[in-house]
Amino acid sequence: MAKRSTLDPVEEARARIRLRYAKAKPVHPGPGTLGKAAMRVARKKVPSKGATLSKLKLEWDDIVGEQLARLCRPEKLGPARGGRLLTLKVIPAAAGLVQHQTEMIRQRVSMAAGGDITAIKIVQGKFGRQAAVHKAKTIPLTPEQRDALISSAQKIEDKKLRDAIVALGEAVLTASEDVTDDTGPTDAPLPF
């Protein structure tokens, strides 16, 4: 078997002719369609199991209890080493208390979220308007109170105005004293 030299001009010419007529195959064929590329990226970023942040926000009072729910809110749910990271927004005055209870919070949230919450990050700040969800407790109106309210409004001649005043009176009398507005925490003492 004879070795051919790489400097042979005839062999070099033959190689050029073969390359000229050969169809080249791409090294990387590409994603194919935009949908396939989007799914490849989304599979890496979106968790395959567990609760979403909106589900945690809806069930937050039940997960951590009413006292802690007044002090902190879930803000963000992202990837972490070995699981997911939950970011909590905490009232600055209660940051120490919430920091002390992070392991208990992590365990409860992890059970509700499918067992993959591995870390909690605390961020101090005020709550937004939509974040505060307080269920108003009503006190039932006694028949004597209702009769007194209706009799005091009998002097008003306009029926629509009289009905509106009675409805307002019922709302004021049945509202609980511990209802707060939804702008955030009040100056009331903390519940611990």
N, C-alpha and C positions, 0 to 999 in steps of 0.2 A: 504494500500500500504506500503510495507516494504522498508525501506531504506537500500541500500547496502553500506557496508563500502568500502572505497577506498583501504583499506589495506587487503582486502580479497584475499587470494592467488589464489583461483579458478577463481574469476573475473579477476584478473590480467593475468592469463594464457589465458583466453578466449580473452581478449583484444589483447594480443600478437599474437595469432593465426589470428585474424581478420586483424591486421596490416600487417602480413606476406603475406597474399593473396590478400589484397586490392591493386588496382592500384592507385598510387598517381597522382594527376593532378598538373601540374606546376602552381606556383603562378603567374608568369609572362610568357606568352607564347612566348615572343620574337618578333622580327620584322617580321619574316617569311622569306622574301628574302632581299638581299642586296639592291635591287632597292627601296623597300618600306621604308627601313631605310634611304636611301639617300634622298628620297622625303620628309620625315618627317623633316629632318635637313634643307633641302633647303627651305621648306615653311616658316620656321621661319626666315631665313637669307635674302632671296631675296624679295625685295618689290613686291607687287602684281600689282602695277600701277606706272605710272610716267616714266619720261625719264631716260635713262641710261647716264652714264658719257660720253661715246663716242658721243652720240647725242648732249649733251651739248657742247662738245668741237667743234663739227662741226658747230653748230649754234651760237657760243659764240659772234661773231662780231654782229650778228643781234639782239641778246638778250640784250646785255648791251651797244652796240654802239661802234664805232671804237676807240674813245678816251680811254674808260675804257678797251677795249680789248687789247690795247697796254700795259696797266699797270698791268693787272692781268689775270690769266688763271685758269680754274677749274682743281683741282688736284684729288679730292677724293669725293665720294658721299657715305655717310654711315648713319646708323640709329641714330636717336636722340629722345629725349622725345617728343612724339606726332607727329613725322614726320621724316624727314631726315636732315642730316647735310651736308652742302657743304663746302669743304675745298678749299680755293683759294690760289694760289701761286702769290705773289705780289712782284713787284720790290721794294727793300728797300726804295728808295727815294720817292716812291709814296704810302707808306703804310698808312700814315695819311689821305691822300685824299680818298683812297679806304675804310679805316675804317669809315670815315665820311659818305660814301655813301652806307654802307652795307645794310641798310633797303631798299633803292631803288633797289639795286642789288637783294636782297632776294625776293622782290615782283615780279620783272621781271622774275627771274629764276623760281620762284614758279609758275608763270603763264605758262611758257614754259614747266615746268616739271610736270604739273598736280596738282599743288596746295598743295604739301606736304613738301616743304622746310621750315623748322621752324627756322634754325640757320645757321650762316655762321662763319667759322673759318678762320683766316688769317694767312698764313705762309709766311715769307719773304724769298726770294731766287731768283737765276737767272733762267731764262727760259732755257729749253733744246732746242736742235736744231730742233726737230720735232714739238715742241710746237708753234714756231713762224710761222704763216701763213700770208704772206703779198701778196696781189694781186698786181702784177705789172701793173701800168698804162702806157699805150703807147700813144705817141704823133704821130699823122699821119704824114707821110713824104710827103712834097710838091713835085710836079713834078719837080720843079727847083732843089731841093736838090737831088732827085733821078738821074736826068740827070747829075749833077755835080759829083756825086759819081761814076756813070758808066763811065763817060769820064776820070776820074782820074785813074781808074783801067784798061783802055784800053791798057796801055803800058805793062801790064803783059801778057807774051806769053802763059803760061800754063792755059788752060781753067778752070780746077778744082780749081786751086789756085785763079784765078780771081773771080770766082763765090763765093768762100769762103770769099774773102776779101770784096766783095760787100755785102754779107749777114752779115758779121761782122759790116760793116759800117752802114747798115740799123738798126741793133740791137742797136748800140751805139747811133745813131741819134734819134731813136724812144723811147728810154728808158726815163722814168721820172727821175727828179733829186731827188725826195723824196723817192726813193726805197732804203730800207735798206737790209742788208744781214740777213740771218736767224740765226745768232748766238745769237741774243737777242737784247736788247735795245741799242741804240746808245747814244752818248753824246749830242745829240740835246736837246734843251729845251723841257720840258714837255708841252703837248698841253692844258694847262688850265690857 
